[in-house]
Amino acid sequence: MKEELVAFRGVKEGIYIFIRQGDFEQIKGELIKKLEEYTDFFQGANILGIRGEDLSEDEINELYNIVQDKYKLHISEDGLPEYLEEPKFYTGIHEGMTKFIHGTIRSGQVVEYDGNIVIIGDVNPGGLVKAKGNIIILGSLKGVAHAGADGNQEAIVAAYDLQPTQLRIGNIIGRRPDEDIVASTFPEVARIYNGEVLIEPYLPRK
Amino acid sequence: MGKAIVITSGKGGVGKTTTTANIGTGLAMLGYKTVVVDTDIGLRNLDVVMGLENRIVYDIVDVVEKTCRLKQGLIRDKRHEGLYLLAAAQTKDKTAVKPEQMVELIDELKKEFEYIIIDSPAGIEQGFQNSIAGADEAYIVTTPEISAVRDADRVIGLLEAKGLSNPKLIINRIRQDMVKKGDMMNVDDIIDILAIELLGVIPDDEAIVISTNKGEPVVTEENPLSAKAFRNICRRITGEKVEWLNLENGESKFSKLIKLLFSK
């Protein structure tokens, strides 16, 4: 049997509407058909929201309008539980595609990659390294590094000698203090902590 | 409506960026709302000289390409109220901006600021053409070397052809001891060749090297002679009549005369 485009799925918080990839007109038709069929059943249910495999925001909104306006169904304000939301950013920071670069990134040079980046060399002031995942530099980082470039706030930047002009993780930007700072003599890692870029040694016992 | 001034020279290394940073800062210290614009795309320096490199998120290319709003591209100076920097892009090249876009950008800035100081790249190619596109006035920086003066002369000709007539002259890195011995061109020699109005003379000064490396324009310091020279230039820009500085001890000829009268 052909898989249905529209399915109602139950989780412990309530039910949600799951939409498979397909023709949008067909999806709409099927949704309306189902809602007609089981109107009574849905009246009392806690509907959490709609999750689509391949729907644009406009399309999702149109479906919400059908459910809410045409069938007067109440959609829970809590929204979909977090574990159902599909992450919209690169998630391979524990295991994922990685680019290795041998050499120095100099002023004006840019390295960009849709995964993790490992640099066996230095990043000079004015150089930019931008990765959707983590950035590891086996040398000194004096330029700008942007990890989790498409929004992953769990991404990290680590370097043997971490003295960046600017550090960006996800959408958070940290900059080098204006005062002279004592360069640390050990490797460090930068990550987001309470909405700020925090730098700490990654070998705490040393 | 503000006034846009381009700082240019033809030759590299004569002190355009240092002059831009000091004039911009000096005007802000006088209370004028000022923005300094770096048009040296691909070889930006103005941010480093002003100590603002760590604040750059958006640059001039982002602004003209409308990736960000103009307000987001303006970096507020860390010391002076009313002083802003629009940084150049480091990862692009001069062709990333067109002269028409510069005109539009500078016009926009003129609505917000009283002075727009534009740092030009060396050379006479597209970067230079971009830098002068939106300017109302041009200041030429030269040093007392025949090569720098020759390039300045060439640039004055190009500026006139573009309708920027009556540029003003800033002579940088004069060494009074060498001039006296006849080993260096003096101010009059240079003006003889270039025949344009002199705006100021900056002495060769160690304090400039120190301040550049610290990322703090020298003009903010009290004592260095070069700082006084830059402050005088700023006051002349605003229309004030300022006496020429005595480059040997920093006193004006007038105050020297007074001292002479009273020391008897």
Chai-1 contact restraints between the chains, C-beta under 6 A:
chainA,res_idxA,chainB,res_idxB,connection_type,confidence,min_distance_angstrom,max_distance_angstrom,comment,restraint_id
A,G108,B,Q90,contact,1.0,0.0,6.0,A-B,restraint_1
A,G108,B,T91,contact,1.0,0.0,6.0,A-B,restraint_2
A,V110,B,T91,contact,1.0,0.0,6.0,A-B,restraint_3
A,G126,B,Q90,contact,1.0,0.0,6.0,A-B,restraint_4
A,T165,B,E53,contact,1.0,0.0,6.0,A-B,restraint_5
A,T165,B,N54,contact,1.0,0.0,6.0,A-B,restraint_6
A,Q166,B,N54,contact,1.0,0.0,6.0,A-B,restraint_7
A,R175,B,N54,contact,1.0,0.0,6.0,A-B,restraint_8
A,R176,B,N54,contact,1.0,0.0,6.0,A-B,restraint_9
A,D178,B,K78,contact,1.0,0.0,6.0,A-B,restraint_10
